[in-house]
Structures are given as C-alpha cells and as structure tokens.
Amino acid sequence: MCRQGASVIQTAVLEAIEDASLRAYVVWVPVLPADLSAAAREASSLVPDKRASHFWDAQGTLARTFGRVLDLPSGCPAWDVYLTYPPGITWEQEPPRPPYWQHQLGAVAKAPQLDGGAFAANLRLILANQREQRP
C-alpha cells in the first residue's frame, strides 16, 4: 500500500484536473505485513475525490496480473504502479498493456518513476484527444 503515491495522485492529478470524465480506480494490495484490509480502508481517505473508486485485492490477483501485463521481473507484483487508459479500451482475459504508466518500484526501468506533474500532463493529453473525437 503506497500512501505517498496515493497522495500524489490525489493532489497532482485529481485536484489539478477537473474533467468529470476522468476516473481513478485505486486498488489496495497487501504486499507488506501491515497491509491489511483495515489499513486499506484508512488509506483510502488519502484519495477522497468523488471520481475515485477503491478496491481491496486481498489475494493480490491484480498485482500479479499486471506484473505480467507490464512485463515486470518474475515474481515482482505490480504494486505502486499508476496506469492510464484512454476511454473505450476493452479488457479481455487479461487487461491490455496501458499506453502510459509510472511506478515506484525502484530499479524497474520499463517506465518512469512516479511524477505527479508528468502523469497529469499525460492524462490531459488523453482527455483533450477524447474531447476532439466527440461529435
């Protein structure tokens, strides 16, 4: 559970981008011994934005699935990852690889480290593209 990353997403992204079509899906995953359901409920207060939905993945299923999707080293769960998807993406058996993502996984070099400003800038481009495509 990354409280720091959740705070970055709330302040640098959700508070900075007022677009009502933006959605945030926050999945809390137990990775460390103190990562329990009650701690996830408490940490969810760090992302109070009404566009955010919170989920508890007690078994770490999504973390393992996204570990594969993001091609992380074997056994490395995708926790402390921040993904963007444009509207209309269809998920099949596994979610598609996100077109852009950031992380706080240390030595992983497949994507940039979490930078709230850069993440927000990428989302603004996605949202602008969405507005241009509307009839």
N, C-alpha and C positions, 0 to 999 in steps of 0.2 A: 504494500500500500504506500503510495508516494504522496504524502501530504504536500510536499513542496511543489510537485508537478501539478497537483490539483489546484493549488493556489495560483500558479502561473496561468493555467487555462482560464480560471475564473477572472483574474484581473486583466491579463494581457489580451485575452480573446473575447470572452463573453461580455465583459463590461465595456470593451472597446468596440465591439461590432454589434450594432443594434438591430440588424436584419432579423425579422421574425421568422424567416425560413431556415435559419441556422439551427441545427440540433447538435447536442452533445450527449453522447452515451458514455457514461462513466462506469467502468466495470472494476470493482474492487476484487482483488485476488489475494488469497493467502499465500505468501511466499516466505515471510519471516515468522518465527514462533508467536509473536504478539499480534499477528494479522488474523483477528477473529471477527466474526460477524458483528459483534457489538462495536468493535473498533471501526469497522467499515461504516456502520450507521452514524457514528460520531463524526468520522472524517467526511461524510457526505455533506456536512454543514459548510465545508470549505468551497463547495460548488453549489450555491443556493439558487442559481439562475433558473428561471421557470422553463427554459428551453433544454435543461439538462435532466436526463433520466439516469437513475442509479441502479446498478445491479450488483448482486453478490454472487460470485462464481466460486462456491465453496470447494469444488473439486479441481479448480484450475484448468478446466476444459478449454476455455477460450485462450488462456495464456499459452497452452501447448499448441492449439490450432494455429494461432497467429505466429507462434515461433516457427512453424513450418512455412506458413504463407510468406513470412518476411525473410525466410532462409537464414534464420539465426543459427549459431553453432548448436550442434546436437545437445539436447538436454537443457538448453537455455530458454526458459519461458519468456514470452513477450509480456513482461510487466514493465511499467514505467515507459510505455510507448503511447504515442499520440498520432492518430491516423486521420487523414482526410479522404473523403469520398465525395464526388460530385453527386447531385441528385440523379435518381434513375438507375443507379447501379443495382444489378441483380445478384444476389448471393445464391449459389447453387449448393453442392455438397459441402464445400468449404468457401469461406469468404474470398473474394478476389483480392489480389495484391493491391494495396492502396497506391494511388498515383503519387502521393507525397506522405512522408511520415517523419517523425522525430522521436528521440528516445532519451533515456537517462540510464543506459546500460553499460556505461564505462567504455570498454575497449571496442565495442561494436562500431565498425566503420562503414556500414552499408547505408547509413542515413545520418543526417546531422543530429547533434545533441540538441535537447530542448532549448529553444529560444522563442519566448512568447511573441516577440515582435515579428520575427520571420514566419512563425506559424500563422499568426493573424494575417500577415500580408498574403500568404498563400490562400487562406480562406477567402480573403477579399477578392482575389482573382477568380476563384471558383464562383462566388456569389455574383460578381459582375458578369461573368460569362453566362450564368443562369438567367440574369435579367435580360441580356442581349438576345437570348434564344426564345424568350416568351413572345407569343404573338401580339 
